[in-house]
């Protein structure tokens, strides 16, 4: 009888060139899909921040109006009226909490505008935003309680909506 000879096969110690190329191609495809989505994410986050900040400001103005007989803070009193305690009169002078100053504060801090040329500003203007917005973060109309982003008409979000139309 013949002796059966075992043939030993050694397993390869590394990856073949084809396997490496396939992995690189797969990583490239994943990158081609993910990078555009991630780059739009920053723009989308700014858009969401504007919406969230406007919601905070509008809700605080609505609460102020409810507690002050339907009137809104005057333009001159705007930041202090939201940040400090007030009494129930429409001509309220904001200040510290007292027996008469029982309402508020409505926000801890005025949010900063997160987009556009006025990015980072937490101030107010009474001039409605147009093609050339003034240097303030927010537009406020004290007769109607309207508050908008003080952004130029050319400053638009990812959906081509003007920030000052939010």
Protein Blocks (a to p, Z undefined) as FASTA:
>chain_A
ZZdddddddddfbdcfklmmmmmmmmmmmmmmmmmmmmmmmmmmmmmmmmmmmmmmmmmm
mmmmmmnnopacdfklmmmmmmmccdfbfkbccddddfklmghcfbfbdcddfedjkgoi
acdcfbdcdfbdcddfbdcdfknopacddddfklccfkopafklZZ
